[in-house]
């Protein structure tokens, strides 16, 4: 939870580096909170309902999920860019994800790759920083 809160407190910091553990703990907590928001939308009946070609459709998410997604958009982008910096890549490298299938696989490999040892052009290695205080 400390990693998640750290990402939220540095929501607009696109410089520097984010280690693997910080990134993946944020992704885990974000996934849990997204599921909780979707469940809460469903329980409160605030899901999106519409009729398409005479068939009633219901999305499993609604206003709470959309609000949470908008709230977390910038912190998610910032920690992703910092994670790419940790592997020695520019934040613009995130655009490789627009290439179907191959781009997503390549980004996943980068997100799973260990940090560059020592300092790189984006800053000091964050493995020496402890967030468990």
Secondary structure, 3 states (H helix, E strand, C coil): CHHHHHHHHCCCCCCCCCCHHHHHHHHHHHHHHHHHHHHHHHHHCCEEEEEECCEEEEEEEEHHHHHHHHHHHHHHHHHHHHHHHHCCCCHHHHHHHHCCCHHHHHHHHHHHCCCCCCCECCECCHHHCCCCC
